[in-house]
Amino acid sequence: MNKQPTNASTNKEYTGLNVCTLMNTPFADQTWATYKQWQELGFQVQKGEKGTKIQKIVVVMDKKTGDDKKVPKNYTVFNVAQVKNIEEQKESA
C-alpha cells in the first residue's frame, strides 16, 4: 500500500499540488493511473467511477517563435480502489 501518491504504470511519485489533491481523497492506498494506463496494465476501471483531476507541466514548442514554453496539461486519474477486481487479478497472476 502506497502512502505517497504513486503512478501504477510508471512507479513515479506524484509531485507538487498533485500530492495534495490526491491525498485529499478518501482512499487509503495512494496508487493511481489514468484510465488508459489501467487498461494497458490489464485492468478495468469500475463502471460509474469518477476520476480525480491532476495537472502536469509539459514543454511544447511555440509555433510562432520556435521557443519552448511550459504549459499545464490536465489528466484524470483513478485510484486502485476504483479498479474492477484488481485484488482477484493480482492473486491469480
TORPA-4810 file (N, C-alpha, C, O; in nm, 3 decimals):
<nodes>
NODE_1_0.085_-0.118_0.000_0.000_0.000_0.000_0.090_0.124_0.000_0.177_0.139_0.086_M
NODE_2_0.067_0.210_-0.095_0.146_0.333_-0.106_0.090_0.443_-0.018_-0.031_0.467_-0.018_N
NODE_3_0.177_0.510_0.057_0.136_0.624_0.139_0.155_0.754_0.061_0.080_0.850_0.081_K
NODE_4_0.255_0.759_-0.027_0.279_0.873_-0.113_0.210_0.844_-0.247_0.226_0.734_-0.300_Q
NODE_5_0.135_0.939_-0.303_0.070_0.914_-0.431_0.171_0.872_-0.538_0.267_0.944_-0.566_P
NODE_6_0.147_0.756_-0.597_0.239_0.697_-0.694_0.161_0.649_-0.815_0.048_0.602_-0.803_T
NODE_7_0.222_0.661_-0.932_0.158_0.616_-1.055_0.182_0.466_-1.071_0.296_0.420_-1.064_N
NODE_8_0.075_0.390_-1.092_0.083_0.244_-1.102_0.159_0.200_-1.226_0.220_0.093_-1.227_A
NODE_9_0.156_0.280_-1.331_0.220_0.243_-1.457_0.368_0.276_-1.458_0.449_0.196_-1.504_S
NODE_10_0.404_0.393_-1.408_0.544_0.438_-1.414_0.621_0.417_-1.284_0.744_0.424_-1.282_T
NODE_11_0.548_0.391_-1.176_0.606_0.380_-1.041_0.670_0.510_-0.993_0.748_0.509_-0.897_N
NODE_12_0.638_0.622_-1.058_0.689_0.751_-1.015_0.592_0.814_-0.916_0.470_0.802_-0.929_K
NODE_13_0.649_0.883_-0.817_0.566_0.954_-0.720_0.518_1.085_-0.781_0.592_1.152_-0.853_E
NODE_14_0.393_1.121_-0.752_0.340_1.249_-0.796_0.406_1.359_-0.715_0.452_1.336_-0.603_Y
NODE_15_0.411_1.479_-0.772_0.476_1.592_-0.707_0.385_1.714_-0.705_0.277_1.714_-0.764_T
NODE_16_0.429_1.817_-0.635_0.361_1.945_-0.633_0.220_1.938_-0.577_0.192_1.862_-0.484_G
NODE_17_0.132_2.019_-0.635_-0.007_2.025_-0.588_-0.081_1.894_-0.610_-0.181_1.867_-0.544_L
NODE_18_-0.033_1.811_-0.703_-0.098_1.682_-0.726_-0.094_1.594_-0.600_-0.185_1.515_-0.576_N
NODE_19_0.011_1.608_-0.521_0.021_1.530_-0.397_-0.093_1.570_-0.304_-0.162_1.484_-0.249_V
NODE_20_-0.114_1.700_-0.287_-0.224_1.748_-0.201_-0.359_1.703_-0.255_-0.445_1.658_-0.180_C
NODE_21_-0.377_1.717_-0.385_-0.503_1.680_-0.448_-0.534_1.532_-0.426_-0.645_1.497_-0.386_T
NODE_22_-0.437_1.447_-0.452_-0.460_1.302_-0.443_-0.471_1.254_-0.298_-0.547_1.163_-0.269_L
NODE_23_-0.394_1.315_-0.209_-0.401_1.272_-0.069_-0.528_1.323_-0.001_-0.564_1.274_0.106_M
NODE_24_-0.594_1.419_-0.061_-0.718_1.473_-0.006_-0.838_1.399_-0.064_-0.942_1.459_-0.093_N
NODE_25_-0.823_1.269_-0.080_-0.929_1.180_-0.128_-0.952_1.074_-0.020_-0.868_1.059_0.069_T
NODE_26_-1.062_1.001_-0.027_-1.091_0.903_0.079_-1.015_0.771_0.066_-1.044_0.677_0.140_P
NODE_27_-0.920_0.762_-0.025_-0.854_0.634_-0.050_-0.730_0.616_0.038_-0.647_0.706_0.048_F
NODE_28_-0.719_0.499_0.100_-0.604_0.470_0.186_-0.480_0.440_0.101_-0.372_0.492_0.129_A
NODE_29_-0.496_0.357_-0.002_-0.386_0.323_-0.091_-0.372_0.435_-0.193_-0.468_0.469_-0.262_D
NODE_30_-0.255_0.492_-0.204_-0.233_0.606_-0.294_-0.169_0.563_-0.427_-0.073_0.625_-0.473_Q
NODE_31_-0.223_0.457_-0.486_-0.179_0.411_-0.618_-0.279_0.461_-0.720_-0.399_0.436_-0.708_T
NODE_32_-0.230_0.530_-0.822_-0.315_0.597_-0.920_-0.266_0.569_-1.061_-0.150_0.532_-1.081_W
NODE_33_-0.355_0.586_-1.159_-0.318_0.579_-1.300_-0.434_0.634_-1.382_-0.547_0.641_-1.335_A
NODE_34_-0.404_0.672_-1.505_-0.511_0.715_-1.595_-0.591_0.593_-1.638_-0.547_0.480_-1.620_T
NODE_35_-0.707_0.617_-1.696_-0.791_0.508_-1.746_-0.712_0.422_-1.845_-0.713_0.299_-1.837_Y
NODE_36_-0.643_0.489_-1.937_-0.565_0.418_-2.038_-0.452_0.337_-1.975_-0.425_0.225_-2.017_K
NODE_37_-0.385_0.395_-1.876_-0.276_0.323_-1.809_-0.328_0.197_-1.740_-0.263_0.093_-1.746_Q
NODE_38_-0.446_0.206_-1.672_-0.502_0.087_-1.608_-0.531_-0.020_-1.714_-0.504_-0.138_-1.692_W
NODE_39_-0.585_0.021_-1.829_-0.613_-0.075_-1.936_-0.484_-0.140_-1.986_-0.479_-0.261_-2.007_Q
NODE_40_-0.380_-0.059_-2.004_-0.252_-0.113_-2.050_-0.191_-0.210_-1.950_-0.116_-0.300_-1.988_E
NODE_41_-0.224_-0.193_-1.822_-0.177_-0.285_-1.718_-0.266_-0.410_-1.708_-0.238_-0.501_-1.630_L
NODE_42_-0.373_-0.413_-1.787_-0.461_-0.529_-1.789_-0.579_-0.521_-1.693_-0.641_-0.622_-1.662_G
NODE_43_-0.610_-0.400_-1.645_-0.719_-0.381_-1.550_-0.826_-0.289_-1.608_-0.802_-0.217_-1.705_F
NODE_44_-0.944_-0.293_-1.548_-1.055_-0.211_-1.593_-1.109_-0.128_-1.477_-1.137_-0.181_-1.369_Q
NODE_45_-1.124_0.002_-1.501_-1.185_0.090_-1.401_-1.333_0.051_-1.393_-1.398_0.029_-1.494_V
NODE_46_-1.384_0.044_-1.270_-1.524_0.006_-1.250_-1.618_0.108_-1.313_-1.592_0.228_-1.311_Q
NODE_47_-1.725_0.057_-1.370_-1.825_0.142_-1.435_-1.881_0.243_-1.334_-1.912_0.208_-1.220_K
NODE_48_-1.894_0.367_-1.379_-1.953_0.472_-1.295_-1.855_0.545_-1.205_-1.894_0.642_-1.140_G
NODE_49_-1.730_0.501_-1.199_-1.632_0.567_-1.113_-1.595_0.704_-1.170_-1.586_0.721_-1.292_E
NODE_50_-1.573_0.799_-1.081_-1.532_0.934_-1.119_-1.383_0.950_-1.089_-1.337_0.914_-0.980_K
NODE_51_-1.310_1.002_-1.183_-1.167_1.021_-1.166_-1.135_1.150_-1.092_-1.223_1.232_-1.065_G
NODE_52_-1.009_1.166_-1.059_-0.958_1.284_-0.991_-0.870_1.360_-1.090_-0.782_1.301_-1.153_T
NODE_53_-0.893_1.490_-1.103_-0.819_1.572_-1.198_-0.685_1.617_-1.138_-0.678_1.664_-1.025_K
NODE_54_-0.581_1.601_-1.219_-0.448_1.649_-1.182_-0.390_1.724_-1.301_-0.446_1.722_-1.410_I
NODE_55_-0.276_1.791_-1.280_-0.209_1.863_-1.387_-0.062_1.827_-1.391_0.002_1.801_-1.289_Q
NODE_56_-0.010_1.827_-1.512_0.133_1.807_-1.532_0.182_1.919_-1.622_0.115_1.956_-1.718_K
NODE_57_0.296_1.974_-1.591_0.355_2.079_-1.674_0.435_2.010_-1.785_0.525_1.930_-1.758_I
NODE_58_0.401_2.042_-1.910_0.472_1.985_-2.024_0.537_2.098_-2.103_0.491_2.212_-2.101_V
NODE_59_0.643_2.064_-2.172_0.714_2.162_-2.255_0.668_2.144_-2.399_0.674_2.034_-2.454_V
NODE_60_0.622_2.253_-2.460_0.581_2.250_-2.600_0.654_2.363_-2.673_0.696_2.462_-2.613_V
NODE_61_0.666_2.345_-2.805_0.731_2.449_-2.884_0.627_2.549_-2.932_0.523_2.511_-2.987_M
NODE_62_0.655_2.676_-2.911_0.568_2.782_-2.960_0.586_2.789_-3.111_0.697_2.812_-3.160_D
NODE_63_0.478_2.769_-3.187_0.487_2.764_-3.333_0.529_2.897_-3.394_0.589_2.900_-3.502_K
NODE_64_0.497_3.006_-3.327_0.531_3.138_-3.381_0.677_3.173_-3.360_0.745_3.220_-3.452_K
NODE_65_0.726_3.149_-3.238_0.863_3.191_-3.204_0.965_3.078_-3.212_1.085_3.103_-3.225_T
NODE_66_0.919_2.953_-3.205_1.011_2.840_-3.204_1.069_2.812_-3.067_1.147_2.718_-3.050_G
NODE_67_1.031_2.894_-2.968_1.082_2.877_-2.832_1.000_2.771_-2.758_0.882_2.751_-2.786_D
NODE_68_1.065_2.706_-2.664_0.995_2.612_-2.577_0.920_2.691_-2.471_0.970_2.791_-2.419_D
NODE_69_0.801_2.645_-2.438_0.727_2.706_-2.327_0.660_2.596_-2.247_0.627_2.490_-2.298_K
NODE_70_0.641_2.625_-2.120_0.579_2.529_-2.029_0.430_2.559_-2.019_0.390_2.673_-1.997_K
NODE_71_0.349_2.455_-2.036_0.203_2.470_-2.026_0.146_2.356_-1.942_0.199_2.245_-1.945_V
NODE_72_0.039_2.383_-1.869_-0.023_2.276_-1.792_-0.106_2.184_-1.882_-0.173_2.231_-1.974_P
NODE_73_-0.100_2.056_-1.855_-0.183_1.958_-1.925_-0.264_1.884_-1.820_-0.209_1.836_-1.720_K
NODE_74_-0.394_1.875_-1.842_-0.483_1.811_-1.745_-0.495_1.662_-1.772_-0.499_1.617_-1.887_N
NODE_75_-0.499_1.586_-1.663_-0.519_1.441_-1.669_-0.625_1.403_-1.567_-0.646_1.473_-1.468_Y
NODE_76_-0.691_1.293_-1.592_-0.782_1.235_-1.494_-0.726_1.100_-1.454_-0.698_1.015_-1.539_T
NODE_77_-0.708_1.080_-1.323_-0.652_0.954_-1.273_-0.755_0.884_-1.184_-0.844_0.947_-1.126_V
NODE_78_-0.739_0.754_-1.175_-0.828_0.671_-1.095_-0.744_0.595_-0.993_-0.634_0.548_-1.022_F
NODE_79_-0.798_0.583_-0.873_-0.731_0.513_-0.765_-0.745_0.362_-0.785_-0.839_0.315_-0.849_N
NODE_80_-0.651_0.289_-0.729_-0.652_0.143_-0.738_-0.783_0.085_-0.681_-0.828_-0.020_-0.727_V
NODE_81_-0.843_0.152_-0.583_-0.969_0.104_-0.525_-1.086_0.116_-0.623_-1.191_0.057_-0.602_A
NODE_82_-1.067_0.192_-0.730_-1.171_0.210_-0.830_-1.159_0.113_-0.947_-1.236_0.119_-1.043_Q
NODE_83_-1.062_0.024_-0.937_-1.036_-0.072_-1.044_-1.108_-0.202_-1.015_-1.104_-0.254_-0.903_V
NODE_84_-1.174_-0.254_-1.116_-1.258_-0.374_-1.103_-1.173_-0.499_-1.076_-1.079_-0.529_-1.150_K
NODE_85_-1.207_-0.568_-0.969_-1.149_-0.698_-0.935_-0.996_-0.702_-0.935_-0.937_-0.804_-0.971_N
NODE_86_-0.933_-0.593_-0.896_-0.787_-0.588_-0.903_-0.723_-0.688_-0.807_-0.622_-0.750_-0.841_I
NODE_87_-0.778_-0.704_-0.688_-0.720_-0.798_-0.592_-0.729_-0.941_-0.646_-0.633_-1.018_-0.634_E
NODE_88_-0.843_-0.978_-0.704_-0.859_-1.112_-0.762_-0.760_-1.134_-0.876_-0.702_-1.241_-0.888_E
NODE_89_-0.740_-1.032_-0.959_-0.649_-1.044_-1.072_-0.504_-1.052_-1.024_-0.424_-1.124_-1.084_Q
NODE_90_-0.469_-0.981_-0.917_-0.334_-0.987_-0.862_-0.304_-1.126_-0.808_-0.195_-1.180_-0.828_K
NODE_91_-0.403_-1.184_-0.737_-0.384_-1.315_-0.674_-0.370_-1.426_-0.777_-0.297_-1.522_-0.753_E
NODE_92_-0.439_-1.416_-0.891_-0.433_-1.521_-0.992_-0.313_-1.507_-1.083_-0.286_-1.596_-1.163_S
NODE_93_-0.239_-1.395_-1.072_-0.123_-1.372_-1.159_-0.003_-1.449_-1.109_0.105_-1.442_-1.169_A
</nodes>
